[in-house]
C-alpha cells in the first residue's frame, strides 16, 4: 500500500477502475480512509505524482475531520453490541463473553482488537442468517448464500441469483435495525428493484421499516468509527 511520507505518514489505497478516466482522490468522512482512483492502464508512478501534487489538500481534509471520526478500540473503550453499550475489559478464560455491562476479552492485550472484531463478525453472521431465513420464509423464497463485508457504501445487497451480502457492522446497531436491513435485502428476492411493489413486500414483513431506515440515516456513520485493526 502506498504511503504519503511526512508527519504523520498517510496510507493511500489505490483503486484501479475501468470507469475512471483520470486520477481522483477521496477522503472518507466516515473513517478518514484515503483512496486514489486511477484508470486501469495508468502507471502507478503517475498516480503517486498526482498524489504528491495534492498532498496539501489531503492533509487539510484529514486535519479538518472531527477527532471522533475514528477511534481505535482498547480496554476501557465502549462498543455498542446490538445497540447495547458494553465496556471492553480484560478477562481470564478462553472465550469472549458479555457479563454485567462488559465485553470480557481474555488473552494477549495486543490481539484484543482483532479478537473482538472476529467475535462481532460471528455474532453478526448468526443474527443476519436467522433474520434472513425468517424473512425468506415469510415471502416464500430462498437465498443461495450469505456473506459479510466491511462495506461503507451500502449496508447490504441482493444479487439476481439470490446471494445476500451484509456489512458486519450492523451488529453494532440496535437489533431491530439489523432486522430491517435483512428484510430490505430479502424483499429483493421477490422484487429486484425499488418499485412500489417492492416496498409493499418490505412493509408486509417489516411494517415499521421507515423508523429503522431513519435511524441508519441519522446514526449509520457512527458504526464505521471504531477501528479494530492497526
Secondary structure, 3 states (H helix, E strand, C coil): CEEECCCCCEEEEEEEECCCCCCEEEECCCCCCEEEEEECCCCHHHHHHHHHHCHHHHHHHHHCCCHHHCEECCCCCEEEECCEEEEEEEECCCCCEEECCEEEEECCHHHHHHHHHHHHHHHHHHHHHHHHHHHHHHHCCCCCEEEEECCCCCCEEECCCCEEEEEHHHHHCCHHHHHHHHHHHHHCCCCCCCCHHHHHHHHHHCCCHHHHHHHHHHHHHHHHCEECCC
